[in-house]
Amino acid sequence: MPPTREGKSPLVSRPSVSIEEFTVSGPEAGPYGIAAGPDGALWFTLVHHGRIGRVTPDGAVGSYPLEQACGGPSTITAGPDGALWFTEFRGHRVGRITTAGDVTSYALPTPDAGPFGITAGPDDALWFTEAGADRVGRISADGRITEFPLPAPGAFPSGIAPGPDGRLWFTMNQANAIGSVGLDGSVVVHPLPTPGAAPVGITAGADGALWFVEIGAGRIGRITPDGTLDEFALPDPESRPHAITAATDGACWFTEWGANRVGRITPDGHIEEHPLPTPSSEPHGIAQGPDGAIWTALENGAVARLAVG
């Protein structure tokens, strides 16, 4: 097993964060994933309504219907082609939407694949996880799909992010591990030391490591390309951290789905937490916007903007 260190995760305060919420849908629509677009807006998925939404930093909101209203659009990312790409977990498709709202979708070759995480790779393609099929997929800008099987059945691969080593790194939620896949399809698996960690979101940090959240253990994890692992316990072990993103300030920001908070962790493990103003808002996806603020999708029908001043 790779070397592991246990972080002390001291709690520090940061009172200079202001939070503003924008209503973008009804609570039944379920805003879920969110990403910064090339047009200066934030784009988000409406997982229960089969739509992709858009909100500008000043709060102007719009949305676009998908071919499958029950497809379950989940996570979304900016592609290398100037469009946004997203997964449809229940529809077993990968979709693409331009900033003008034109939508294209691609059915996956494996039945019941359950695509979830998606990210742009170093090869100008999109890479995604297939939670229902234990695979990692690749789709080129013109829609050609390749799939790579994982060595652990029932792993439920979830989040995915490009690493500094040219590989794609992903969480294996039910296998309690972090994996990486090369552009040639070679897979390496790193087991996590904490039982039941159930990692979900993952992001490439500014420090050359991958940072991920352990929804089952209430921890933030860090893994270097050589497999060295650190874990940092959150003050509330039941906070259910869900998604994580790297920001330009060198820290990573994450959602605490079970505690109605957004947190921030520095490369040395210092943690701060910011309660959201609306109770039970269920924060899911998180991203840094073109305006420099941190944005998170709230399943209660809103998105929140956290401005750090």
N, C-alpha and C positions, 0 to 999 in steps of 0.2 A: 504494500500500500504506500502511496506517496506520502512524503512528510506533511504533517498537519500541525498548525498552531491554533491555539484558542485565543481569540481576541477579547480584550476586556471591555471594549465598546463603551467608553465613558460618555455620559450624557451631558451635553452642553446646550446652552440656550442661544437662540438667535431671534430676538424680538423684532428684527427689521424686515419681516416677511408679511406682506399684505395679501389677502386672499379675496378674490372676486369671483362670483359664480354667474354663469350664463345659462338660462334655460334653453335647451336645444331640441327637446322632444317631450312627450308625455313619459311618465315613469315606467310605463309598460314597454317602451321601445328598447330600453337597455343600452345606452351608450357604453361602449366596451373598450375597443382599441383606439388609439389616437397617434397621429404622426404629423410632423411639420411638412407642409407641401412647398413646392418651389415657387408658389404664387404668393407667399407671405401669409397664408392662412393655415389653420389646423384642420386636418381631415380626420374623421372618426367613423367608426362602425356603429350601426344600430342593430345589434345582434338579434333582437326579437322581431324587428320590422322589415328586415331584408333591404336596408337602405344604407347609403354612404352619406354622411353629413359633412358640412363645411362650416367653420366659424372663423371670422376674422378677429384680430386682436381688439377691435372696438365693439365686438358682439354681434355683427351681422351674421345671420344663420340661414343656411339652405341645405337641401338634401336631395338625393337622386335615388330612384328606385332601381333594384336589381332584377334580373330576369326571374330569379327564384325568391319569392317573398319569405319563404321559410328556410332559406339556405344557411342562415346563421353566420353572417359575416363577423369575423372574430378579430384578428389583428391586421394591422395595416402599416405600410412602410413606403417611403419615397423610393422610386426606382431610378435606375441610371438613365432612363429614357425620358425623364421629365413628367412621368405619370405616377400615380399612386397604385400600389399593388396590395391585394388583400386576400385572405383565406376565407372560404365558406365551409365551416366545420360540418354542418349538417348537409350541405349540398354537394360536398366532396368535389369542390372546384377551387381554382385560383382565379381571381378576378383582377382586372386592370381598369382604372378610371382616369381619364384625362382631367386636367384642370377646367376644361369646358363641360365636364359631366358625361362624356361619352364612355360607355361601359362595354367591355369585352370580357367573356369568361371562358375558362378552359377546364373541361372535365378531366379528372385524373384517371389514369388507366387502371389503377387498383381499386376495386370496389370497396366502399365503406372506409375510405382512407382517413377521413377526419382531419383534414389539414388545419393546423392551428397557427404556429409561429411562422413569420416570414421576414426576410431581410435581404438587402442587396449584397451580393458577394463581390469578391475582388475580380471576378471574370465578367462583369457586366451582365450577369444573370441574377435571377431571384432564387433564393434557397428557402425551403420551407420544411416544416416537420409534418409528418403524417401520424397523428396520435393514435388513430385507429388501426394502422397497418404496420407500426414499428418500422417506419422508413423515414429517410430524409430525401426530399425531392429537389430538383433543379428545373427551373423553367427559363428558357431564353426569352428575349424581348419579342421574338416572333412566335412564341407559344410552344416550342419544342420541349418536351418533358422527359427527364431521366429520373429514375428512382434508385436509391441505394438502401438495401436492407440493413437493419441493425442486428447485432449479435445477441441481444437480450429480448426474448419474447415478452410481451406485456409491459414494455418499458414506458409507454405513453410519452413519447418525445413531445416537448411543449415549446418553450421559447428557443430562439436561435439568433446568433449574432456573429459577425465576422471577427476573427481574432487577428492579432498582430503578426501571426505566423503564417498567414495565408490560408488557414483552415477555417471552417465554420464550426462554431461551438454551440452546443445545444443542451438543454436540460432533459433528463430522463425521469419524469415525475414519479412513476411507479417503480422504477428500478433503483431509485435513490442514488443517482449517479449523474455525472456530467460527461458528455461525450464530445468528440470532435470528428469531423469528416474532412478529408482532403478533397481537392478538386478531382482527384482520380477515384474517389469513392472509398478510400481506405478509412476505417473507423477505429478510434481509440476510445476506451471507456475508463473513467476515473470514478471509483466508488466514493461515496461520501461517508465520513466517519460517524455522523449523527443518524441514528435509526429514525425512520419516518420523517426525514427532512422534507421530502416531496417538493423538489425545486420546480419553479415555474419560469418566471422571467429571467432574462440574462442580457447583459450589455457589455460592450468593450469599454473598459475604463481608460482614463488618460494616463494611467500608470503602467500600461502595457499588460495588464491582467484582465481577466473576465470576472465580472461581478454578477451575482445571481441572488435570488431570494428563495428562502426555504419556508414555504407556506405552512408546512406541517410542524416545523420546529420553532418558528418565530425568530429566525436568524437571517443575517445577510452573509453570503459566502463570497469568497474570492479565490480564484485559481489562476495560476500563471501557466504559460504554455508548456512548461516542463512538469506540470502536475502538482506543484506545491499548493496546498490548500490552507486557507484561513477561514474561520467562522466567527461572526460577531453576534452575540446574543442581543436581541432587542429588549428594552425594559419590560415590555409586556409579551410574554411567550405565546399568548393567544391572539396576537394582533393580525395574524394571517397575511404576511407580506405577499404581494401578488405580482407586481410588475416593477421594473427598474430601468432607469435610463441614465446615461452619462451626460453631464453638463459641461459647459465651457469653463466653469470655475474649478474644474479638476475633481469635483465630488460627484457622487451618484445620488439620484433622487429615486424614491420608491414609494409605492402605495401600501398602506396597511388596510386591507379590505375589511378585516374584522374589527378594526378599532377606529374607523372613520378619521384616519390621519394620513398625512404625507410626511415622509421622513427623508433625511439627508445624511449620508455617510461620507466622510473624508477618506482619502487613501490610508491614513493611519488609524482608521476605525472610530473616529469621533462621530457620535450620532446625535442628531437633534430631531425633534418631532413637532409637527404643526397640525393641530386639530382643525378639521373642516367645519365651517359655520353651520351647515345643515346636518342635523342628526341622521344617522343611518343612510348616508348618501352612497355607500358602497363604491369607493374608488377602485378603478381597475387600471386601464392603460395609462401611461405617463410618457411625456415627451417634452423636450425643450422647444419652445416656439421660435420663429424667426425674430420675435421681439425680445428674445433673451429670457422671457419668463418661463416658468414650468407650468405645463398644462396637464390636467388629468381628467379622464372621462369618468363620470359618476353615473352609476346605474339608475339613480333616481330621476334621470332625465335632464341632467345638466353637465356642463364642463366647468372646471375650476381653473382659475389663473392665479399662480403664486408669483408675485413680483418681489424680488430680493433687492432691497435698497440699502 
